[in-house]
Amino acid sequence: MSIEEFNKQIESLNSQIDKLRAEMASCCDKFLAETKSFASGWIPEYVQKVVTSRPGVAKELGSEKIKKLKLELADIVSRVPALVDQHVNTDENWTHKKQTPAAADLEFGRYSAYGNTVPKHLDAAVRRVLWHAQDLHKRHGFPLDDHLDRYDPENHTGAPRFKGWYDWSGQMRAAVESYAKLHHEFARLVSEMESIRRKKAEFEAKTLWDEA
């Protein structure tokens, strides 16, 4: 094989990888949009459920303080798009945002979602958005259950996370499942690219040897 043939293969793989990046970016955008929609509805529902499930605390607070809580809630909901962008739309969370990923770093199954299981890193990111609901009612005197108020040993970023149960919307799952399929193909192409580049380098080294 000649250098020109190696270069043609590399060019073809680069083109395929770029095309996949664009498709992955579209799936990512879909997931972000669905997450914003989900969180914007979930947060007020969660806060209302907590308030109504603790009527004694609500009565003690009274109408004016509940009104203040609702104003703060509206502010949180208005900030959901920015919170999702801050916590979910990061380079670390999405393969296509990494310019030169190594095949060894492209973990198989990283974006798999099946049954009640969702990708851990994205679940943690979404929980950082939902935490603002939990923080709101805690600040207003609604006590958290013990299992929701304990130290979070798996949280290494410093950004607190919602620790209760919740479930993704079907649209969120569909978007990340589409991304998972593209991620699998992306990993294959990156591995193939590394192999071709290695063979090209070996070919160039042998040519230098032969010509010396």
Beta strands, then each sheet from edge to edge (+ up, - down):
end
